[in-house]
Amino acid sequence: MPDHNKRTQERSKVMLIAAVRFAGDPHVHRLRIRDIAAGGARLSYRGEVVQGDAVIIGFAAIGDVAGRIAWVGDGQIGVRFLDRIDPEAAKVPVTGEFRAAAGEPARQSLRRV
């Protein structure tokens, strides 16, 4: 794992689950986010990825965030976001229930708690 002391931003430890899509992989992976900052995150992942690969992280509270793999090692990956986010907003828990209006396909309704 690379030297994380080079970071210029403070990271918050979290235990979030996110829907993650890697470039060239048609599957959506449910991965645990270990820590997060405005410019990136550390996730648990033991699959094959390469530094520089594109990735999309789907946060329940703020939606999809695009990034690039910054480092890979020890069953974890670092992702650098392409655009800064508000990490506090990303950590807001949401609940959801599936419901369909008459004649419409089911969709998920989310609310902040």
N, C-alpha and C positions, 0 to 999 in steps of 0.2 A: 504494500500500500504506500502511496506517496506521502511526502511530508506535508501534513495538514497545517503546520505552523505558518505556512506562507499565506494563509487566508487573510484577507483584509476586512472581512465582515464577520460579525458575531453570528454563530449558529445556535438555534434552539433545539434541544433534544425533543423528539416527538415519537409517537407510535401511531402513525397513520397508515392506512391501506389505500393505495392508489391504483388506478388502471393505467398500465404502462404499455406503450406500443413502440417497438424498435423498428428502425428503417429496415426494410427487406423482410420483415417477419409479419405474417398475416395475423398472428395470435395477439390477444390482449392478455397481459400478465398482471395478476394482482400481486403487487409487491409492497413490502413494508418500508416506509420511509423512516429512517432513524434520526435524522436531523435535517433542519431546513434553515435557509437564510434567504435574503432578498435575491441573491444571485445564483443560488444552487441548492442541491440537496444530496444527501447520502442515502442510498437504498440498499437493501439486502437483495442480492441476486447472484446465483451461481451458474447462470447460462453463459453462452458465448456472445460477447460483444467486444468491440474494438474501440479504443480511444478515438474520438472524433466522430463516431457514428451519431446520426440524428436520433432523437427520442422525443416522444410526446408523453407527458405525465398528466393524467386526468385527475384533478383534485375535486372531491365532492363539493366543496364550498366555493371554488373560484373557476372551475372548468379546466380546459386543456391549456397546458403550458409547454411550449417547445423548448428543446435544449439540445445539448451535445454531451456525449460521454467525455468527461474530463480525465477520469482515471478508473482503473479496474484492479481489484486485488482482494484477497482474503474473503471471498464470498460477498463482496460489496462493490458498489459502483458509485462514482461521484458524477453528478450531472450539473453542468453549468447552464443556467437558463439563458435563452437568447434575449429576453427582456426581463428586467427586474420585477419582482412581485412583492406584495405585502405578505410576509410570512405569517403574521397574526391572522389575517383574513383566511389564509389557506388552512389554518388549524381549527377554524370554527367548525364544531360538529354539526352535522345535519341529519335529519331523519327523513324518511321518505315512505310513501305508500303508492302502490300502483292502482290507478283507477282510469276508467275509460268513460268518456261522455257518450251519449247515445250516438251511434253511427261513426265514432272516431276510434282509431286504434289506441290501445293502452299506452299511457305515458307515465313517467314518474314525476310526482309532485314533491319538491324538496322545500324544507323550511329550516331556518336557523333555530337552534335551541340554546 
